[in-house]
Amino acid sequence: MDLQLQDKHVLITGGSKGIGLACARGFLQEGARVTLLSRSQDNLDAAAKDLRAEFPSASVQTVAGDLQQAGEGARTLDAAEAAHGAVDILVNSAGAAQRRPAPELTPQYWHDAMNAKYFTYIHMIDPVIKRMAQRGAGAIVNIVGNGGKVANPTHIAGGAANAALMLASAGLASAYASQGVRVNAVNPGPTATDRLIKGLTATARADGISVDEASLRSTAGIPMGRVGTPQEVANAVVFLASSQASYITGIVLTMDGAKTAMVV
């Protein structure tokens, strides 16, 4: 299947690690041009070096910025477009609220959770979607997380941020559909990244068990018998961003190995 992504400019927030980096690989395999955005220039340099080694003829650039700051979305977008031209596709994978047992939550932590997840996405979506609408074309894929659908005692604040992002994604899809912009969300379940280890650590602390036991319990609840891989999530993201998904917008795609048995 030709996804028709050749030479498309893809901006990936949180692109230096985990699912974001896997998405970069997926788009580069399709011939797209990729801009990685992260807070750490060192992480960006390491990711870009690996990608250029894997794809010698690929076009990869990096932009550093902290998307928890409202003005950073427009600034980093300007930098990305100055080098690679208009952004055709935005993939948001930056930021995640740390998991924490409910008794440890504080008002400040609730604010921090929204800043870490919700606003890092919104600050970039806002300038990107408006420019896409002016051009009459574009696709946005938000990598959110199933914690916004099913409440977890160690992920309440982060789950609330995820739920807000799902609603924002669906609402923006409706608002901008007539202007040629599609917005979709992907909800990964447990995925083999560094964030998974941090989440298991919080669960272990809340339940008074070892991290290994928390990992076994987590996997036992997945009918497929394993956690997902970053590349599996990336495969779905790349498809949703492509013209082969031209009539798909406003969806929230769950990817959790059938862990959440629900009709959506």
N, C-alpha and C positions, 0 to 999 in steps of 0.2 A: 504494500500500500504506500503510495506516494503521499506524504503528509504536507507537501508543498511548503516546506519551511526553509528552503534554500535562500540564504542571504537575509532572512528576517532578523531584525535586531531584538534580542531577548534580554531584558533586564531582570536579574534574579537577586532579590534581597535575601540575606542570609546564605549567600552563594558559596561561601568558603568552606563549608563543612556539611556533613550529613545529607539530608534529603535535598537541600539546595544545590550542593555540589553534584549529587547524582543527576539532578535535573539538567545542570550545565552539560554533563557528559551526554545526556540524551539528546539535547538540542544540537550539540556539536556534531553528533553522529548523523543528524539530518541536514547538516550544512548551514545551520544558522550562525549568526554572529552573536556573541555573548558578552554581556557586561555583568560582572560580579560585584555585589555591594555588601559590605560588612563593616563593623566598627573597627576591626583590627587590620591594619595594613599588612602586618606580618602574616596573618592568616591568609589574606588575599594573595600575597606574593607566593606563598607556598602552594595554594590551590592553583593559581595561574601557571606556575612552573610545571606542576603535574599535568595539567590539561594540555599545555603546549607540547610536552613530551609525548603525550598520548595522541594528540592531534596536531602534528607539526605544521600543517597549513591552515590551521584554524585561526579565526579572529577572536581573540580573548582580551578584554580590557578589565580594569578594576577601578572602583571608586570607593573610597572610605568615607563613612559617615555614620552618625548615631541617630537613627530614625526615631528615637524617643523624643527628639527635639523637633518641634513643629516645622521649623523652617528648613530642616535638612532634606525633606522630601523634594522640594523644588530645586534646592541647590544641587543635590546629587543627580537629579534628573537632567538638569542643565549640563552638568559635566559629562554624563553618559551620552547625551544627544550631540554635544559638541564634537565628540570623537567618532561616534558611530551613526549619527543621524537619528531620525525619529524612532522612538520605541514602538515596535509593533506588538510585542507581547510582554506583559509583566507577570512574573511569578513571585509571590510573596512567601518567603520561608524564614524570615528573620524573627528572632525573639521568641521567648517562651517563659512563662511564669514558673518559678521554682515550685515544686510540689511541697506542701507543708501540712501537717496534721491540723485539723480544725482548731484545737486549743491554742495553737501557736500563731493563729492569725491575729493581725492587728489592723486598725484602720489604714495605717501607712502601707502595710503589705497589700491590702486590696488596691490601693492606688498604684503601687509598684507593679502589680500583676497586670492591670489595665495598660500601664505604660509599656510594659515589656512585650505584650502580645497585641492588644487591640490597636493602640496608637502607632506602633511601629508600622502596621499595615496601612492604617488610615492616612498617615502622613505622606505615604508614597502613592497610595491609590488616588488621592484627591487631585494632585496636579497631573498625574498620568491619564486618568480617565477623561479629564476635561480636554486635554490635548488630543487624545484619540477621537473624542466626539467631534472636535473641530475638523479632523481629517476624515471622519466618517468610517473609521475602521479601527479595530484593535481587539485584543483578547487579554483577559486577566484571569489568572488562576491563583486562588488563595489556599495555601496549605494550612489547614486549621487544626483539627484534632477532635476525636470523638468525645473528649471530656466535656464538650459543649452540649452533648445530647444526653449523656448518662452521668449523673452526679457521682463523684468519687470523693469520699471523706478527706482524702489527702490532696485533692485538686479542685477545691471549691472556687477559689478566687480565679485561678487560671481557666477553669471550666466556664466561669461566667464571662470571661473575656472571649473565649472561643464561641460561646453562644451569641454574643454580640456581633462577632465577625460573621457568623452564618447569616444572621438577619441582615447585616449590612451588605453582604454579597448578594443575597436574593433581592434586596431592595434596589441596589444599584443596577443589577441585571435588568430589572423591569424599567427603571428610569432611563437607561441609556440604550435599550434594545433598538429603538427606532433610529438611533444615530450610528448604528453599525458596530457597537461595542458589546462584546459578550463577557459576562462575569460568572465564573464558576468556582466552587470550593471543593477541596478534597479533604476528607477526614481520615487520616491514617490512625489505625489502632497501634498497639505496641510495635515499634519498628527498631531494628538493630542499629541504634545510634548512641552517642554519648548521653543524650538526654534520657534514654531509656534507663541507663544505669543510675542516673540521678533520681529518676522517679521511683525506681525500685528501692533505693536507699531510704527515701522518705516513707514509703510503704512499710519497709522493714522496721523503721523507728516507731511508726504509729502502732504496728501490730506486735512489737516486741519479738521479732523473729530475725533470722539472718537474711542477708541480701540474697544468698543462694536459695533459701527457702521461698522468699518473695518471688524470685524469678521462676521457680518451679510452679508455684501457685498461679502465676500470671499465664504461663504457657499452657497449663492444664485447662484453663478456661477458654482456650481457643480451639474450636472444632478442627481446624486444619493442623493443629498440633505444633505450631511454630509461630514465631513472630515474623512480621514482614521485613523485607529488605528495602533500603533506600531506593534501589533501582526499580523495584516493583512499583513504588509510589511514583517515581519519575516517569515511568512508562505511561501511566494514566494522565499525568500532568501534560506531557508532551502531546498526547492525543487530543486532550481537551483544548489545548492552545492552538491546534492545527485547523486548517480549513476543512478537514474531514469531519470535524465536529461543528460545522457551521450553523446547525439548527439546535445546538445544545447551549442553553444559557440559563442561569438561575438555579442550577442543581447543586446539591451537596452530596458528594459521592463518598460513601463509607467504604473504607478498605481495612478490615480488621479480621479477616479469616473467618467470618461468620460468627464472631464473638458476640455481637449485638444482634439478637434475633428480634428484629422489628421491621414493620412495614413503613417505608418512607416515600 
